[in-house]
Structure formats: structure tokens, C-alpha cells
Amino acid sequence: MKAKLISYELTNLDQYHKVLVNRDLFGYTDNSNNGSYQYKRKGVLNSLSHFKLKKGVIIVKNQDQKKVSSVLNKHKVKHMVFNISIKQTLLG
């Protein structure tokens, strides 16, 4: 199966912008009323099948690469995209 390996680097961003990028990618839990209510906010990867190899490296299907790249471009994050072949079971 053809897939894309996306490598991105957040070292040139301040902590505030690193959090924004990770929230846009992976989503987060929002607490309100002193923790009485919790809301799951979805990121772009919640709706896509993906595999996180390590910090800053994600594997997605070919057709999903543009969605992830658009989030990284929105935050002006340096990233590289590589074409790879993987087993079908890795991304489900």
C-alpha cells in the first residue's frame, strides 16, 4: 500500500505555537466549570487513519497527506513528505 511519511519540526516555534499545532493535529480535551465537564475537541488526525512513529513523524495514506500538510502550512511549520510502501494492516 502506498503511503506518505510526514516529518515535521517544531523547534523553531515558541511553546504557545507548538501547543496550537499539536492541538490542530491530534485534538485535545477541553475542561469547563472547574473540570465538571469535559469535551473532546478533534484534530485533523482523529478522522484519518494514521500511525505516529515518534515525535514529529507521522504516516498517513496518500490521499490524506494534503489535509495534514495544510495544517502544518497554516502554522508555518517546516515539514518534509516522503513516499513509502507499507503493509495494509499498519493503517487499517
N, CA, C and O atoms as a GROMACS GRO file, in nm:
protein
  368
    1MET      N    1   0.084  -0.117   0.000
    1MET     CA    2   0.000   0.000   0.000
    1MET      C    3   0.089   0.124   0.000
    1MET      O    4   0.186   0.132   0.075
    2LYS      N    5   0.055   0.219  -0.083
    2LYS     CA    6   0.129   0.344  -0.090
    2LYS      C    7   0.085   0.436   0.024
    2LYS      O    8  -0.033   0.445   0.055
    3ALA      N    9   0.181   0.503   0.085
    3ALA     CA   10   0.151   0.594   0.195
    3ALA      C   11   0.252   0.708   0.193
    3ALA      O   12   0.345   0.709   0.113
    4LYS      N   13   0.230   0.804   0.282
    4LYS     CA   14   0.320   0.918   0.294
    4LYS      C   15   0.375   0.923   0.435
    4LYS      O   16   0.300   0.908   0.532
    5LEU      N   17   0.503   0.945   0.448
    5LEU     CA   18   0.567   0.969   0.575
    5LEU      C   19   0.590   1.118   0.586
    5LEU      O   20   0.658   1.177   0.501
    6ILE      N   21   0.535   1.180   0.687
    6ILE     CA   22   0.546   1.325   0.707
    6ILE      C   23   0.632   1.350   0.829
    6ILE      O   24   0.600   1.305   0.939
    7SER      N   25   0.740   1.422   0.809
    7SER     CA   26   0.831   1.459   0.917
    7SER      C   27   0.823   1.610   0.935
    7SER      O   28   0.839   1.686   0.839
    8TYR      N   29   0.798   1.654   1.058
    8TYR     CA   30   0.788   1.797   1.084
    8TYR      C   31   0.869   1.834   1.207
    8TYR      O   32   0.896   1.750   1.293
    9GLU      N   33   0.907   1.961   1.215
    9GLU     CA   34   0.994   2.007   1.322
    9GLU      C   35   0.933   2.131   1.386
    9GLU      O   36   0.900   2.228   1.318
   10LEU      N   37   0.918   2.127   1.518
   10LEU     CA   38   0.858   2.238   1.592
   10LEU      C   39   0.960   2.316   1.674
   10LEU      O   40   0.921   2.402   1.753
   11THR      N   41   1.088   2.290   1.658
   11THR     CA   42   1.189   2.351   1.744
   11THR      C   43   1.201   2.502   1.727
   11THR      O   44   1.241   2.571   1.820
   12ASN      N   45   1.166   2.554   1.611
   12ASN     CA   46   1.179   2.699   1.589
   12ASN      C   47   1.056   2.776   1.637
   12ASN      O   48   1.052   2.898   1.624
   13LEU      N   49   0.954   2.706   1.692
   13LEU     CA   50   0.833   2.771   1.741
   13LEU      C   51   0.841   2.790   1.892
   13LEU      O   52   0.909   2.713   1.961
   14ASP      N   53   0.772   2.891   1.944
   14ASP     CA   54   0.762   2.905   2.089
   14ASP      C   55   0.660   2.804   2.142
   14ASP      O   56   0.587   2.742   2.064
   15GLN      N   57   0.655   2.789   2.274
   15GLN     CA   58   0.571   2.686   2.334
   15GLN      C   59   0.424   2.702   2.300
   15GLN      O   60   0.355   2.603   2.277
   16TYR      N   61   0.374   2.824   2.295
   16TYR     CA   62   0.234   2.852   2.265
   16TYR      C   63   0.196   2.798   2.128
   16TYR      O   64   0.092   2.734   2.112
   17HIS      N   65   0.281   2.823   2.028
   17HIS     CA   66   0.251   2.779   1.892
   17HIS      C   67   0.271   2.628   1.875
   17HIS      O   68   0.204   2.566   1.792
   18LYS      N   69   0.362   2.568   1.952
   18LYS     CA   70   0.377   2.422   1.950
   18LYS      C   71   0.248   2.356   1.997
   18LYS      O   72   0.204   2.257   1.938
   19VAL      N   73   0.188   2.410   2.102
   19VAL     CA   74   0.062   2.355   2.154
   19VAL      C   75  -0.048   2.370   2.050
   19VAL      O   76  -0.127   2.277   2.032
   20LEU      N   77  -0.055   2.483   1.983
   20LEU     CA   78  -0.158   2.503   1.880
   20LEU      C   79  -0.146   2.402   1.767
   20LEU      O   80  -0.246   2.349   1.719
   21VAL      N   81  -0.023   2.375   1.723
   21VAL     CA   82  -0.002   2.279   1.615
   21VAL      C   83  -0.045   2.140   1.660
   21VAL      O   84  -0.116   2.071   1.587
   22ASN      N   85  -0.003   2.098   1.779
   22ASN     CA   86  -0.039   1.965   1.827
   22ASN      C   87  -0.188   1.952   1.851
   22ASN      O   88  -0.245   1.845   1.827
   23ARG      N   89  -0.254   2.057   1.897
   23ARG     CA   90  -0.398   2.052   1.914
   23ARG      C   91  -0.469   2.040   1.780
   23ARG      O   92  -0.567   1.966   1.768
   24ASP      N   93  -0.422   2.113   1.679
   24ASP     CA   94  -0.484   2.103   1.546
   24ASP      C   95  -0.463   1.966   1.483
   24ASP      O   96  -0.549   1.918   1.409
   25LEU      N   97  -0.351   1.904   1.512
   25LEU     CA   98  -0.323   1.772   1.456
   25LEU      C   99  -0.392   1.660   1.533
   25LEU      O  100  -0.462   1.578   1.473
   26PHE      N  101  -0.374   1.656   1.665
   26PHE     CA  102  -0.416   1.541   1.744
   26PHE      C  103  -0.542   1.562   1.827
   26PHE      O  104  -0.597   1.466   1.880
   27GLY      N  105  -0.589   1.686   1.840
   27GLY     CA  106  -0.705   1.714   1.922
   27GLY      C  107  -0.666   1.730   2.068
   27GLY      O  108  -0.548   1.716   2.104
   28TYR      N  109  -0.764   1.759   2.154
   28TYR     CA  110  -0.736   1.778   2.295
   28TYR      C  111  -0.866   1.767   2.374
   28TYR      O  112  -0.975   1.764   2.317
   29THR      N  113  -0.853   1.760   2.506
   29THR     CA  114  -0.968   1.755   2.595
   29THR      C  115  -0.985   1.892   2.658
   29THR      O  116  -0.892   1.946   2.718
   30ASP      N  117  -1.104   1.949   2.644
   30ASP     CA  118  -1.135   2.082   2.696
   30ASP      C  119  -1.217   2.065   2.824
   30ASP      O  120  -1.319   1.996   2.824
   31ASN      N  121  -1.173   2.128   2.933
   31ASN     CA  122  -1.244   2.122   3.060
   31ASN      C  123  -1.314   2.254   3.085
   31ASN      O  124  -1.261   2.360   3.054
   32SER      N  125  -1.434   2.248   3.142
   32SER     CA  126  -1.505   2.370   3.177
   32SER      C  127  -1.569   2.354   3.314
   32SER      O  128  -1.585   2.242   3.363
   33ASN      N  129  -1.605   2.464   3.374
   33ASN     CA  130  -1.668   2.467   3.506
   33ASN      C  131  -1.584   2.391   3.609
   33ASN      O  132  -1.634   2.301   3.677
   34ASN      N  133  -1.457   2.428   3.618
   34ASN     CA  134  -1.362   2.367   3.713
   34ASN      C  135  -1.351   2.215   3.696
   34ASN      O  136  -1.339   2.143   3.795
   35GLY      N  137  -1.355   2.168   3.577
   35GLY     CA  138  -1.337   2.027   3.548
   35GLY      C  139  -1.464   1.944   3.557
   35GLY      O  140  -1.459   1.822   3.546
   36SER      N  141  -1.578   2.008   3.577
   36SER     CA  142  -1.705   1.933   3.585
   36SER      C  143  -1.744   1.873   3.451
   36SER      O  144  -1.806   1.767   3.446
   37TYR      N  145  -1.710   1.940   3.344
   37TYR     CA  146  -1.746   1.894   3.210
   37TYR      C  147  -1.619   1.878   3.127
   37TYR      O  148  -1.527   1.959   3.136
   38GLN      N  149  -1.617   1.775   3.048
   38GLN     CA  150  -1.505   1.753   2.957
   38GLN      C  151  -1.558   1.737   2.815
   38GLN      O  152  -1.657   1.668   2.791
   39TYR      N  153  -1.491   1.803   2.723
   39TYR     CA  154  -1.528   1.797   2.582
   39TYR      C  155  -1.406   1.752   2.504
   39TYR      O  156  -1.296   1.805   2.523
   40LYS      N  157  -1.425   1.657   2.416
   40LYS     CA  158  -1.318   1.610   2.329
   40LYS      C  159  -1.320   1.694   2.202
   40LYS      O  160  -1.414   1.686   2.123
   41ARG      N  161  -1.217   1.773   2.182
   41ARG     CA  162  -1.203   1.852   2.059
   41ARG      C  163  -1.118   1.772   1.962
   41ARG      O  164  -1.008   1.728   1.997
   42LYS      N  165  -1.168   1.753   1.844
   42LYS     CA  166  -1.100   1.669   1.746
   42LYS      C  167  -0.996   1.747   1.667
   42LYS      O  168  -1.013   1.865   1.637
   43GLY      N  169  -0.888   1.678   1.635
   43GLY     CA  170  -0.787   1.729   1.545
   43GLY      C  171  -0.804   1.664   1.409
   43GLY      O  172  -0.890   1.579   1.390
   44VAL      N  173  -0.722   1.705   1.316
   44VAL     CA  174  -0.734   1.653   1.179
   44VAL      C  175  -0.702   1.503   1.174
   44VAL      O  176  -0.759   1.432   1.091
   45LEU      N  177  -0.614   1.454   1.260
   45LEU     CA  178  -0.576   1.313   1.256
   45LEU      C  179  -0.679   1.221   1.323
   45LEU      O  180  -0.672   1.099   1.306
   46ASN      N  181  -0.773   1.277   1.398
   46ASN     CA  182  -0.875   1.193   1.460
   46ASN      C  183  -0.967   1.129   1.358
   46ASN      O  184  -1.021   1.021   1.381
   47SER      N  185  -0.986   1.195   1.245
   47SER     CA  186  -1.074   1.140   1.142
   47SER      C  187  -0.998   1.063   1.034
   47SER      O  188  -1.060   1.006   0.944
   48LEU      N  189  -0.865   1.060   1.043
   48LEU     CA  190  -0.782   0.991   0.944
   48LEU      C  191  -0.715   0.871   1.008
   48LEU      O  192  -0.681   0.874   1.126
   49SER      N  193  -0.694   0.767   0.930
   49SER     CA  194  -0.612   0.657   0.981
   49SER      C  195  -0.467   0.699   0.965
   49SER      O  196  -0.422   0.736   0.857
   50HIS      N  197  -0.394   0.691   1.076
   50HIS     CA  198  -0.255   0.735   1.077
   50HIS      C  199  -0.176   0.649   1.174
   50HIS      O  200  -0.233   0.574   1.253
   51PHE      N  201  -0.045   0.659   1.166
   51PHE     CA  202   0.045   0.590   1.257
   51PHE      C  203   0.154   0.688   1.296
   51PHE      O  204   0.224   0.741   1.210
   52LYS      N  205   0.168   0.712   1.425
   52LYS     CA  206   0.271   0.804   1.475
   52LYS      C  207   0.394   0.722   1.511
   52LYS      O  208   0.392   0.644   1.606
   53LEU      N  209   0.502   0.740   1.435
   53LEU     CA  210   0.624   0.666   1.460
   53LEU      C  211   0.696   0.716   1.584
   53LEU      O  212   0.733   0.638   1.671
   54LYS      N  213   0.716   0.846   1.592
   54LYS     CA  214   0.777   0.911   1.706
   54LYS      C  215   0.742   1.059   1.700
   54LYS      O  216   0.667   1.101   1.612
   55LYS      N  217   0.797   1.136   1.789
   55LYS     CA  218   0.765   1.279   1.792
   55LYS      C  219   0.807   1.344   1.660
   55LYS      O  220   0.924   1.343   1.623
   56GLY      N  221   0.710   1.401   1.590
   56GLY     CA  222   0.739   1.472   1.466
   56GLY      C  223   0.738   1.386   1.341
   56GLY      O  224   0.774   1.435   1.235
   57VAL      N  225   0.695   1.259   1.351
   57VAL     CA  226   0.692   1.172   1.234
   57VAL      C  227   0.560   1.096   1.231
   57VAL      O  228   0.526   1.024   1.325
   58ILE      N  229   0.484   1.113   1.122
   58ILE     CA  230   0.352   1.052   1.107
   58ILE      C  231   0.345   0.983   0.971
   58ILE      O  232   0.400   1.032   0.873
   59ILE      N  233   0.276   0.868   0.967
   59ILE     CA  234   0.247   0.801   0.841
   59ILE      C  235   0.097   0.810   0.816
   59ILE      O  236   0.017   0.776   0.903
   60VAL      N  237   0.060   0.857   0.696
   60VAL     CA  238  -0.081   0.867   0.658
   60VAL      C  239  -0.098   0.809   0.518
   60VAL      O  240   0.000   0.787   0.446
   61LYS      N  241  -0.221   0.783   0.481
   61LYS     CA  242  -0.249   0.736   0.346
   61LYS      C  243  -0.220   0.847   0.245
   61LYS      O  244  -0.218   0.965   0.281
   62ASN      N  245  -0.199   0.808   0.120
   62ASN     CA  246  -0.166   0.905   0.014
   62ASN      C  247  -0.268   1.017   0.005
   62ASN      O  248  -0.230   1.134  -0.003
   63GLN      N  249  -0.396   0.984   0.007
   63GLN     CA  250  -0.499   1.085  -0.014
   63GLN      C  251  -0.516   1.177   0.107
   63GLN      O  252  -0.578   1.283   0.094
   64ASP      N  253  -0.462   1.141   0.224
   64ASP     CA  254  -0.478   1.222   0.345
   64ASP      C  255  -0.362   1.319   0.368
   64ASP      O  256  -0.367   1.402   0.459
   65GLN      N  257  -0.260   1.309   0.288
   65GLN     CA  258  -0.140   1.392   0.308
   65GLN      C  259  -0.170   1.540   0.295
   65GLN      O  260  -0.111   1.620   0.369
   66LYS      N  261  -0.256   1.580   0.206
   66LYS     CA  262  -0.286   1.722   0.185
   66LYS      C  263  -0.352   1.785   0.307
   66LYS      O  264  -0.327   1.901   0.337
   67LYS      N  265  -0.436   1.709   0.377
   67LYS     CA  266  -0.502   1.761   0.497
   67LYS      C  267  -0.402   1.790   0.607
   67LYS      O  268  -0.410   1.894   0.673
   68VAL      N  269  -0.307   1.699   0.626
   68VAL     CA  270  -0.205   1.718   0.730
   68VAL      C  271  -0.111   1.831   0.690
   68VAL      O  272  -0.074   1.914   0.774
   69SER      N  273  -0.071   1.835   0.564
   69SER     CA  274   0.019   1.941   0.517
   69SER      C  275  -0.045   2.078   0.527
   69SER      O  276   0.024   2.177   0.554
   70SER      N  277  -0.176   2.087   0.506
   70SER     CA  278  -0.242   2.217   0.516
   70SER      C  279  -0.239   2.270   0.659
   70SER      O  280  -0.224   2.391   0.680
   71VAL      N  281  -0.253   2.182   0.757
   71VAL     CA  282  -0.243   2.224   0.897
   71VAL      C  283  -0.102   2.273   0.928
   71VAL      O  284  -0.084   2.375   0.993
   72LEU      N  285  -0.002   2.200   0.880
   72LEU     CA  286   0.137   2.239   0.905
   72LEU      C  287   0.171   2.368   0.832
   72LEU      O  288   0.244   2.451   0.886
   73ASN      N  289   0.120   2.386   0.712
   73ASN     CA  290   0.143   2.511   0.638
   73ASN      C  291   0.075   2.629   0.706
   73ASN      O  292   0.128   2.740   0.706
   74LYS      N  293  -0.043   2.606   0.763
   74LYS     CA  294  -0.117   2.712   0.831
   74LYS      C  295  -0.036   2.769   0.947
   74LYS      O  296  -0.040   2.889   0.974
   75HIS      N  297   0.039   2.682   1.015
   75HIS     CA  298   0.120   2.725   1.129
   75HIS      C  299   0.265   2.753   1.091
   75HIS      O  300   0.348   2.777   1.178
   76LYS      N  301   0.296   2.749   0.962
   76LYS     CA  302   0.430   2.776   0.910
   76LYS      C  303   0.535   2.683   0.971
   76LYS      O  304   0.643   2.727   1.012
   77VAL      N  305   0.501   2.555   0.975
   77VAL     CA  306   0.590   2.453   1.029
   77VAL      C  307   0.667   2.390   0.914
   77VAL      O  308   0.608   2.353   0.812
   78LYS      N  309   0.798   2.377   0.930
   78LYS     CA  310   0.879   2.308   0.829
   78LYS      C  311   0.846   2.161   0.832
   78LYS      O  312   0.843   2.099   0.939
   79HIS      N  313   0.821   2.104   0.715
   79HIS     CA  314   0.793   1.962   0.708
   79HIS      C  315   0.838   1.905   0.576
   79HIS      O  316   0.851   1.976   0.476
   80MET      N  317   0.863   1.775   0.577
   80MET     CA  318   0.903   1.703   0.457
   80MET      C  319   0.810   1.585   0.439
   80MET      O  320   0.766   1.524   0.538
   81VAL      N  321   0.779   1.551   0.314
   81VAL     CA  322   0.689   1.441   0.282
   81VAL      C  323   0.764   1.341   0.196
   81VAL      O  324   0.828   1.377   0.097
   82PHE      N  325   0.756   1.213   0.235
   82PHE     CA  326   0.824   1.106   0.164
   82PHE      C  327   0.723   1.002   0.119
   82PHE      O  328   0.628   0.972   0.191
   83ASN      N  329   0.742   0.947   0.000
   83ASN     CA  330   0.661   0.836  -0.049
   83ASN      C  331   0.717   0.706   0.007
   83ASN      O  332   0.837   0.681  -0.001
   84ILE      N  333   0.629   0.623   0.064
   84ILE     CA  334   0.673   0.495   0.119
   84ILE      C  335   0.569   0.388   0.082
   84ILE      O  336   0.458   0.419   0.040
   85SER      N  337   0.608   0.263   0.100
   85SER     CA  338   0.518   0.149   0.085
   85SER      C  339   0.510   0.078   0.218
   85SER      O  340   0.613   0.052   0.281
   86ILE      N  341   0.388   0.045   0.262
   86ILE     CA  342   0.368  -0.021   0.389
   86ILE      C  343   0.270  -0.136   0.374
   86ILE      O  344   0.205  -0.151   0.270
   87LYS      N  345   0.259  -0.216   0.479
   87LYS     CA  346   0.158  -0.321   0.481
   87LYS      C  347   0.023  -0.260   0.509
   87LYS      O  348   0.014  -0.159   0.580
   88GLN      N  349  -0.080  -0.316   0.458
   88GLN     CA  350  -0.218  -0.266   0.475
   88GLN      C  351  -0.258  -0.260   0.622
   88GLN      O  352  -0.332  -0.170   0.662
   89THR      N  353  -0.209  -0.354   0.704
   89THR     CA  354  -0.252  -0.364   0.842
   89THR      C  355  -0.202  -0.249   0.928
   89THR      O  356  -0.259  -0.225   1.035
   90LEU      N  357  -0.100  -0.179   0.887
   90LEU     CA  358  -0.045  -0.070   0.968
   90LEU      C  359  -0.143   0.045   0.982
   90LEU      O  360  -0.156   0.101   1.091
   91LEU      N  361  -0.213   0.081   0.875
   91LEU     CA  362  -0.307   0.192   0.879
   91LEU      C  363  -0.452   0.145   0.884
   91LEU      O  364  -0.543   0.228   0.888
   92GLY      N  365  -0.474   0.021   0.885
   92GLY     CA  366  -0.610  -0.031   0.899
   92GLY      C  367  -0.693  -0.029   0.777
   92GLY      O  368  -0.809  -0.071   0.780
   0.00000   0.00000   0.00000
